[in-house]
């Protein structure tokens, strides 16, 4: 992509906090609340409908916080597409953008049809359409197409027009719904006996809540459209998170008020009830239950309800067209789809090609296709997107938290996204009871997207700034199963790393991959990365002099924005079994215990990690190995037996414990004896009684040539509060030191979180 293309593809920043908040509310308050209210009451009862909207609002808030955090750090058009690209790469991000484009477009079609149905219903009630020669169905399709074209044109006029028109319609729908809610409160104030309508509170039991929550969750989809305004919002780092959270707060309060008003609209003992309870009477009307109840609440309720639905459906239509257009624009901008989708109108500064293709989808579905099952598919894909975004917020905070500038950081991380993931998975699975066809359509659309990515997008999309790219690579000959990757930082420690790696290679009969990550400053284009390669080439050349004659060696130079993430990515891609690094013990940031490169690698590397500090003397006769049990202790013992001098090396395994400790170090050595690369008689054990573990280890190390220690296996929450014993020893030990971390699969991953 040329620099000219990058400069020309800019969107104007015209959307204020008010505009984008109204945009989110406009998409959330769509047809779902009107259609779902009566069904929810009939299934879950009077108290169940209130709890349904309150609990769904809470789940939506958890996901909104994930969107808010990511949008504040990555404020670009594309929403979930951009988050997935930063978190998991191009393949996952393409599928996310593909799903979001389809889901938003089809949701727009649904809102256009909703507008047509309710508008024609009201006009037919006034006998104003008897002159039309078309059937009811054809009239609805015609009106749906006309209103869709109108809002496609509004979106073409530009972001400011979209925001102003959307804000007008959204403000209108909020006003009407609040009026209904306030009317319900006033009725109860005048006639408290209407609270009897909530007895029994949950006549069908708590289990029915899951059904109603799954059915009405569509009413909370919409705050994600705010993320699409990242390129056009004023001060996006602050305004995007605020707009998302405000919209969820507002819509939840409105829904709970409206649910309350719906229940108190009907008076016990009224003749039209025919002896049934109020909640049963409303539930019998199903989709029409909300309208039937509100008509009993106030005069001119039919007109008020029609206006509320018209305003809700049109504002939601406006927002979904905007969202779908920005999703497809982002795919074109990043060459995932043809670049023409990223063309910007020179006069309106809007992505007109992406809007045109989005408009085609909206019109085709609205005018030609049945929408029930397709709309359910859109709901499933929204849930898939929310599921993915909640995973992304965890992944990005873990791997890139030190690189990004956040305008909002959620509290109690990662509890909220984990809760949301579980809830959304349950709701998505439950939708199969409503529309089995949707579970055919949704996977089919995702499969088409996957094929499109593999056949077209994968080879065309350029690297993003956060991605790691190969500059030079020379692969080692095949034939070795065990792979050791050595991260070369500079020529000064090349010999230290290589000579110790030579010992590891001999013991493991391994293939070696020398890698150097070229850290490119943020202000420098990635295209100029080759200017920073000289030091890495020199380090690799120095290492090759020692390793090439005795081992199968491959070399790789890559550029990246973050060294730690680049090394972990390479280790995963190369399927490394062991990662070897050097460390000078420098600590430049108070957030990190060992360093901004070492800490993330220890936490996220998918393989064994061996870190050398000050190991310039390569003949280690006396090696100290502090052990407290666990896989890192066993791995430290193995590494020590490899690095100790073959002829004279003596290994002392110690455990430091308070009086009464039951850890048996001799039994531990016997259990892991098969991993030793030295005779058992040269491995000695000692138990030191002390409450100051780190101090005892440091004092003991004075009599040894090297210390080999395993990293802590404590959960992250403990490591945030204070430094662990291995970290204290690593930072203060003056003797050559090796820190190791053993890969233990999913069990280790779970322990680090819980």
Buried (B, 14 or more C-beta within 10 A) or exposed (E): EEEEEEEEBEBBBBBBBBBBBBBBBBBBBBBBBBBBBBBBBBBBBBBBBBBBBBBBBBBBBBBBBBBBBBBBBBBBBBBBBBBBBBBBBBBBBBBBBBBBBBBBBBBBBBBBBBBBBBBBBBBBEEEEBEEBEEEEEEBBBBBBBEBBBBBBEBBBBBBBBBBBBBBBBBBBBBEBBBBBBEBBEBBBEEEEEBEEBBBEEBBBEEEBBBBBBBBBBBBBBBBBBBBBBBBBBBEBBBBBBBBBBBBBEBBBBBBBBBBBBBBBBBBEEEEEBEEEBBBBBBBBBBEBBBBBBBBBBBEEBBEBBBBBBBBBBBBBBBBBBBBBBBBBBBBBBBBBBBBEBBBBBEEBBBBBBBBBBBBEBBBBBBBEEEBEBBBBBBBBBBBBBBBBBBBBBBBBBBBBBBBBEBBBBBEEBBEBBBBBBEBBEEBBEBBBEBBEBBBEBBEEBBEEBBEBBEEBBEEEBEBBEBBBBEBBEEEBEEEBEBBBBBBBBEBEBBBBBBBBBBBBBBBBEBBBBBBBBBBBEEEBEBEEBEEBBEBBBBBBBBBBEBBEEEBBBBBBBBBBBBBBBBBBBBBEEBEBBBBBBBBEBEBEEEEBBBBBBBBBBBBBBBBBBBBBBBBEEBEBEBBBBBBBBBBBBBBBBBBBBBBBBEEEBBBBBBBBBEEEEEEBBEEBBEEBEEEBBBEEEBBEBEBBEBEEBBBBBBEBBEEBBBBBBBBBBBEBEEBEEEBBBBBBBBBBBEBBBBBBBBBBEEEBEEEBEE
